[in-house]
Amino acid sequence: MTAFILLQIINEIKINGINLINIQEFLQLLIRFVFNLVVIIIVIRGIYYRKRRKKDFLFSFFAVSTVVFFLCFLLESVKLELGFALGLFAIFGIIRYRTKVIPIREMTYLFVVIGISVINALASKEISYAELLFTNIALVVLLYTLERLNYRLDDGTIKKMTLHEKIDTIDLSNEEELKVYLSDKTRLNIIRYTLGKIDYNAQTVEIVVFYQSE
């Protein structure tokens, strides 16, 4: 009872006309943030990193997702709606980090984390948590399925082989350059590649290449 009264008093405290804390809204923010973070971890750590093994973009994905979520949620009171959300996509569609070009797949995942964060932050109170949960699960399942089926629906001419390369002789962060290097080394028409296990003791990385057979 005492705790309830204390919360009521705190809830009514204002500084320069602004509430010190709105308990109901704060709990809403906390729940949605944790929910969004869990989904992003599943998408980035469970799907993207598990398949790509690239650490370069992990920081960017989590940072952009967090900033976009808080930006959308906290500015909702100024009628932040679909126009602003689409504007975020337009901005990141134009921006190319000047240090290096973002590969298409990484750019796609960047759009995905922005989209998920916008959805979870701007979903109106009329939308139930069940609907929000279903939307996020559907996106996660779709991404997982697409990664699993990637390049499997072919005419049987795409083959694969496993290579082991020294880490210090290749640049894992430069996708196009590594693809050219592997093509030159194997004399094969390489379609794509995936990074496997990294042996830090032997300083080698497992690379599975998919190539077009004659």
Summary of the structure (lengths in Angstrom):
residues: 214
radius of gyration: 22.6
end to end distance: 77.9
largest distance: 78.6
contacts: 536
relative contact order: 0.10
helix: 60%
strand: 15%
